[in-house]
């Protein structure tokens, strides 16, 4: 079937991705088999479009999509019969019927890994997201995420900076920038080589809360596995983790500090089992098996475990002989809660808070989610 037929099927009333997938499993012929298998209302709407398209409300989505495609470059409508359609999506119980795409369709080639995490990553979480995304890009893997604030955006920017491939799946129309603060990332994904934006919603569709869990199934469904970088105990990233396991894909988790509230969801996933602890990109590629030989260059350098490289980059530089406050010796790049500082230094809460405030004003420390961190000195 051509793009127009798929657009019409997607727009049929009282259907939805799950019902359409169930009908597709019966392999109906187009259009007679569809007319016979569809519920009466949907069948009537399809018959009207087939016989009198200009009188059918279904024609509107076709006209609007064609206008959108003609108004800018690198705009595509993907469906099961399109040569660039990602076959992994067909394994979902409710795959999208149509995907509106903007950018480089080459991003859909080769292996893909979803990267998800908190919208408020710590400095360590940001570093980890950047490191994994960059290393995946160097290995020829595509980073898939939801273009959200925090880990999503950090990972996708790092992949683009490494001249790699990355796909942003949106919970709104592909022409809608959400969140607005990610306009720069949106522009890069839509125009740079290796960048691609996808949405199952027609152009112009505004973001709605109910769309984002549905968006997540596409993020994980496109990918061989999912990496959770940092996640709180009630993080939306845990929805992606659950979807990954339900889709029989591999789930990878980075461990975090016991004192980091932004990593407690990761620790909970590791306790539950059915996950892989990832310390480097090598761990991920090894666990994903046959993809490794196909996409790792024979002369690729062996990647050093992330925790070794992270230690080098975040390890505190030698402290000067004269510190403005001895409290700095109890702080590191990992957030430390104030109650832990009070217990380790033997000071009162009020005294500790006052000293931290002075250090913050002088540029020595910063308060982040989960506690206080010591900032690197220039």
C-alpha positions as CSV (number, residue, x, y, z in Angstrom):
1,X,0.0,0.0,0.0
2,X,1.1,3.6,-0.6
3,X,1.5,6.4,1.9
4,X,-2.0,7.7,1.3
5,X,-3.6,4.4,2.2
6,X,-1.6,4.1,5.4
7,X,-2.5,7.7,6.3
8,X,-6.2,6.9,5.8
9,X,-6.0,3.7,7.9
10,X,-4.2,5.7,10.7
11,X,-7.0,8.3,10.7
12,X,-10.0,5.8,10.7
13,X,-12.3,6.4,13.7
14,X,-12.6,4.0,16.6
15,X,-9.5,2.1,15.7
16,X,-6.0,2.9,17.2
17,X,-2.6,1.2,16.9
18,X,-3.5,-2.0,18.8
19,X,-6.6,-2.8,16.8
20,X,-5.0,-2.0,13.5
21,X,-2.0,-4.3,14.4
22,X,-4.5,-7.1,15.2
23,X,-6.2,-6.6,11.9
24,X,-2.9,-6.5,10.0
25,X,-2.0,-9.9,11.5
26,X,-4.8,-11.3,9.4
27,X,-3.2,-9.9,6.3
28,X,-6.3,-8.4,4.7
29,X,-6.2,-7.4,1.0
30,X,-6.4,-3.7,0.2
31,X,-9.0,-2.4,0.1
32,X,-11.6,-5.2,-0.1
33,X,-10.3,-7.2,2.9
34,X,-10.1,-4.1,5.0
35,X,-13.7,-3.1,4.2
36,X,-14.8,-6.6,5.3
37,X,-12.8,-6.7,8.5
38,X,-13.2,-3.2,9.8
39,X,-16.0,-2.2,12.3
40,X,-19.0,-0.7,10.6
41,X,-18.2,3.0,11.3
42,X,-14.6,2.7,10.1
43,X,-15.6,0.7,7.1
44,X,-18.2,3.3,6.1
45,X,-15.6,6.1,6.4
46,X,-13.1,4.1,4.3
47,X,-15.7,3.3,1.6
48,X,-16.6,7.0,1.4
49,X,-12.9,8.0,0.9
50,X,-12.4,5.3,-1.7
51,X,-15.5,6.3,-3.7
52,X,-15.6,10.1,-3.1
53,X,-12.2,11.2,-1.6
54,X,-13.1,14.9,-1.8
55,X,-16.2,14.4,0.3
56,X,-14.3,12.4,3.0
57,X,-12.9,14.0,6.1
58,X,-10.1,11.5,5.8
59,X,-8.7,13.4,2.8
60,X,-7.8,16.2,5.1
61,X,-4.9,14.4,6.8
62,X,-3.5,13.5,3.3
63,X,-3.7,17.1,2.1
64,X,-2.2,18.5,5.3
65,X,0.7,15.9,5.2
66,X,1.4,16.7,1.6
67,X,1.5,20.4,2.3
68,X,3.9,19.8,5.2
69,X,6.2,17.7,3.0
70,X,6.3,20.3,0.3
71,X,7.0,23.2,2.7
72,X,10.5,22.0,3.7
73,X,13.3,19.6,2.9
74,X,14.0,16.1,4.4
75,X,10.3,15.4,5.3
76,X,9.0,11.9,5.0
77,X,6.0,9.7,5.8
78,X,7.1,6.3,7.0
79,X,4.9,3.2,7.0
80,X,5.4,-0.6,6.8
81,X,5.8,-0.5,3.0
82,X,8.4,2.3,3.1
83,X,12.0,1.0,2.5
84,X,13.3,2.9,5.6
85,X,10.6,1.5,7.9
86,X,12.4,0.1,11.1
87,X,11.4,-3.6,11.2
88,X,11.9,-3.8,14.9
89,X,8.7,-1.8,15.4
90,X,6.7,-4.6,13.9
91,X,7.5,-6.7,16.9
92,X,5.5,-4.4,19.2
93,X,1.9,-5.4,20.0
94,X,0.8,-1.8,19.1
95,X,3.4,-0.4,16.6
96,X,2.7,3.1,15.1
97,X,0.8,2.9,11.9
98,X,2.5,6.0,10.4
99,X,5.6,8.0,11.4
100,X,6.1,11.5,10.3
101,X,9.9,12.0,9.9
102,X,12.1,15.0,9.5
103,X,15.8,14.8,9.0
104,X,18.3,12.1,7.9
105,X,16.7,8.7,7.3
106,X,20.1,7.2,7.5
107,X,19.8,7.4,11.2
108,X,17.5,4.5,11.0
109,X,20.2,2.2,9.7
110,X,22.3,0.0,11.9
111,X,21.9,-0.8,15.6
112,X,20.2,1.5,18.0
113,X,20.2,2.0,21.8
114,X,17.7,4.0,23.8
115,X,19.1,6.3,26.4
116,X,16.8,7.6,29.1
117,X,17.1,9.3,32.5
118,X,16.1,12.1,34.8
119,X,15.4,15.6,33.7
120,X,17.6,16.9,36.5
121,X,20.9,14.9,36.2
122,X,23.7,15.4,38.6
123,X,27.1,16.4,37.3
124,X,28.1,12.8,37.3
125,X,25.0,11.7,35.5
126,X,25.6,14.3,32.8
127,X,29.1,13.1,32.4
128,X,28.0,9.5,32.1
129,X,25.3,10.3,29.6
130,X,27.8,12.2,27.4
131,X,30.5,9.5,27.7
132,X,28.1,6.6,26.7
133,X,26.5,8.5,23.9
134,X,29.8,9.6,22.5
135,X,31.3,6.1,22.7
136,X,28.2,4.6,21.1
137,X,28.4,7.1,18.2
138,X,32.1,6.2,17.7
139,X,31.1,2.5,17.5
140,X,28.5,3.2,14.8
141,X,25.4,2.9,17.1
142,X,22.5,5.3,17.0
143,X,21.3,6.9,20.2
144,X,17.5,7.0,20.5
145,X,15.7,9.2,23.1
146,X,12.8,11.5,23.6
147,X,14.5,14.9,23.3
148,X,13.4,15.7,26.8
149,X,15.3,17.9,29.2
150,X,18.1,16.3,31.2
151,X,19.7,13.0,30.2
152,X,17.7,12.7,26.9
153,X,19.0,16.0,25.5
154,X,22.5,15.6,27.0
155,X,22.9,12.2,25.3
156,X,21.6,13.3,21.9
157,X,23.8,16.4,21.9
158,X,26.8,14.3,22.7
159,X,26.0,11.9,19.8
160,X,25.7,14.8,17.4
161,X,28.9,16.4,18.6
162,X,30.7,13.0,17.9
163,X,29.3,13.1,14.4
164,X,27.1,10.1,15.2
165,X,23.5,9.3,14.6
166,X,20.6,10.0,17.0
167,X,16.8,9.9,16.8
168,X,14.4,12.1,18.8
169,X,10.9,10.6,19.2
170,X,8.4,13.3,20.0
171,X,5.2,13.3,22.0
172,X,3.7,15.9,19.7
173,X,3.7,16.7,16.1
174,X,7.1,16.5,14.4
175,X,6.9,20.3,13.6
176,X,6.2,21.2,17.3
177,X,9.2,22.1,19.5
178,X,8.7,20.6,23.0
179,X,10.2,21.5,25.3
180,X,10.7,25.0,23.9
181,X,14.1,25.2,25.6
182,X,15.4,22.4,23.3
183,X,14.9,24.5,20.2
184,X,18.6,24.2,19.3
185,X,18.6,20.4,19.7
186,X,15.4,20.2,17.6
187,X,17.0,22.3,14.8
188,X,20.1,20.1,14.8
189,X,18.2,16.9,14.7
190,X,16.2,18.1,11.8
191,X,19.1,19.3,9.6
192,X,22.4,17.7,10.6
193,X,23.6,14.5,9.1
194,X,22.7,11.6,11.4
195,X,19.9,13.5,13.1
196,X,16.2,12.5,12.8
197,X,12.9,13.5,14.4
198,X,10.0,11.1,14.5
199,X,6.4,11.3,15.6
200,X,3.3,9.2,15.3
201,X,1.2,12.3,15.5
202,X,0.3,14.5,12.5
203,X,2.1,17.8,12.2
204,X,0.6,20.5,14.3
205,X,-0.4,18.2,17.2
206,X,0.3,19.8,20.5
207,X,2.1,17.9,23.3
208,X,-0.2,16.2,25.8
209,X,0.7,14.3,29.0
210,X,-1.0,11.1,27.7
211,X,1.3,11.2,24.6
212,X,4.6,10.7,26.4
213,X,4.1,7.1,27.7
214,X,3.0,6.2,24.2
215,X,6.1,8.0,22.8
216,X,8.3,5.9,25.1
217,X,7.2,2.6,23.5
218,X,8.5,3.8,20.2
219,X,11.8,5.0,21.8
220,X,12.4,1.5,23.2
221,X,10.8,-0.3,20.3
222,X,13.3,1.1,17.8
223,X,16.2,-0.1,20.0
224,X,17.9,-3.3,20.7
225,X,18.1,-2.2,24.4
226,X,17.7,0.7,26.8
227,X,20.3,2.3,29.0
228,X,19.0,4.1,32.1
229,X,21.6,6.6,33.2
230,X,19.9,8.2,36.3
231,X,16.4,7.8,37.5
232,X,14.5,8.7,40.7
233,X,12.2,6.2,42.3
234,X,9.2,7.6,40.5
235,X,10.9,8.6,37.3
236,X,9.2,8.4,34.0
237,X,12.3,6.5,32.9
238,X,11.1,3.5,34.8
239,X,8.2,3.4,32.4
240,X,10.7,3.0,29.6
241,X,12.5,0.4,31.6
242,X,9.3,-1.6,32.0
243,X,8.5,-1.3,28.3
244,X,11.9,-2.5,27.4
245,X,11.5,-5.7,29.3
246,X,7.9,-6.2,28.0
247,X,9.3,-5.8,24.5
248,X,11.9,-8.5,25.2
249,X,14.7,-6.1,24.7
250,X,17.8,-5.8,26.9
251,X,17.8,-3.3,29.9
252,X,21.1,-1.7,31.0
253,X,21.4,0.3,34.1
254,X,24.2,2.5,35.5
255,X,24.7,2.2,39.3
256,X,24.8,5.4,41.3
257,X,25.8,6.7,44.8
258,X,23.6,5.6,47.7
259,X,23.4,9.3,48.6
260,X,22.2,10.4,45.1
261,X,18.4,10.6,45.0
262,X,18.6,10.9,41.3
263,X,20.0,7.4,41.1
264,X,17.6,5.5,43.4
265,X,15.5,4.3,40.6
266,X,18.5,2.8,39.0
267,X,19.4,1.0,42.2
268,X,15.9,-0.3,42.5
269,X,16.1,-1.7,39.0
270,X,19.3,-3.5,39.8
271,X,17.8,-5.0,42.9
272,X,14.8,-6.3,40.9
273,X,17.0,-8.3,38.5
274,X,16.3,-8.8,34.8
275,X,18.8,-6.0,34.1
276,X,22.4,-5.7,33.1
277,X,24.8,-3.5,35.0
278,X,26.7,-1.4,32.5
279,X,30.2,0.0,33.3
280,X,31.2,0.7,29.7
281,X,29.9,0.6,26.2
282,X,31.8,-2.7,25.8
283,X,29.4,-4.2,28.4
284,X,26.4,-3.2,26.3
285,X,27.8,-4.4,23.0
286,X,29.0,-7.7,24.4
287,X,25.6,-8.4,25.9
288,X,23.8,-7.6,22.7
289,X,25.8,-10.3,21.0
290,X,25.9,-10.6,17.2
291,X,25.6,-6.8,16.6
292,X,29.1,-6.3,18.0
293,X,31.1,-7.9,15.2
294,X,28.9,-6.3,12.5
295,X,29.3,-2.7,13.8
296,X,32.6,-2.5,15.7
297,X,35.5,-1.6,13.4
298,X,38.2,-4.3,13.6
299,X,40.8,-1.7,14.6
300,X,38.6,0.1,17.2
301,X,40.4,0.9,20.4
302,X,39.3,-1.1,23.4
303,X,37.2,1.3,25.5
304,X,38.3,1.9,29.0
305,X,35.6,1.2,31.6
306,X,33.5,4.3,32.2
307,X,34.3,4.3,35.9
308,X,38.0,4.6,35.2
309,X,37.5,7.5,32.8
310,X,34.9,9.1,35.0
311,X,37.3,8.9,37.9
312,X,40.0,10.7,36.0
313,X,37.6,13.4,34.8
314,X,35.8,14.0,38.1
315,X,38.5,13.1,40.6
316,X,39.3,16.0,42.7
317,X,42.4,17.9,41.8
318,X,45.0,18.1,44.6
319,X,43.7,20.4,47.2
320,X,45.7,23.6,47.8
321,X,47.5,23.8,51.1
322,X,45.2,26.6,52.2
323,X,41.5,25.9,51.7
324,X,38.9,28.5,52.5
325,X,36.9,25.9,54.5
326,X,37.8,22.4,55.7
327,X,34.2,21.5,54.7
328,X,35.5,21.1,51.2
329,X,37.4,17.9,52.1
330,X,34.0,16.2,52.7
331,X,32.6,17.1,49.3
332,X,33.2,15.6,45.9
333,X,31.6,15.6,42.4
334,X,28.9,13.3,43.8
335,X,26.1,15.1,45.6
336,X,26.3,14.8,49.4
337,X,23.2,15.5,51.5
338,X,23.6,18.1,54.2
339,X,22.7,15.6,56.9
340,X,25.6,13.5,55.8
341,X,27.9,16.6,55.9
342,X,26.7,17.4,59.4
343,X,27.4,13.9,60.6
344,X,30.8,13.6,59.1
345,X,32.0,17.1,60.2
346,X,30.4,17.3,63.6
347,X,28.9,20.7,63.0
348,X,25.4,22.0,63.5
349,X,22.9,22.2,60.6
350,X,22.8,26.0,60.8
351,X,26.6,26.3,60.8
352,X,27.0,23.9,57.9
353,X,24.4,25.8,55.9
354,X,26.0,29.1,56.5
355,X,29.5,27.8,55.5
356,X,28.0,26.2,52.4
357,X,26.4,29.4,51.4
358,X,29.7,31.3,51.7
359,X,31.5,28.6,49.6
360,X,28.7,28.8,47.0
361,X,29.1,32.6,46.7
362,X,32.8,32.1,46.2
363,X,32.3,29.5,43.5
364,X,33.6,26.5,45.4
365,X,30.4,24.5,45.7
366,X,27.0,24.1,44.1
367,X,23.7,22.6,45.3
368,X,22.3,20.0,43.0
369,X,19.6,17.3,43.2
370,X,20.7,15.0,46.0
371,X,23.0,17.4,47.9
372,X,26.1,19.5,47.6
373,X,29.0,19.1,45.2
374,X,32.5,20.6,45.1
375,X,33.1,22.4,41.8
376,X,36.3,22.0,39.8
377,X,38.7,24.9,40.1
378,X,40.0,26.6,36.9
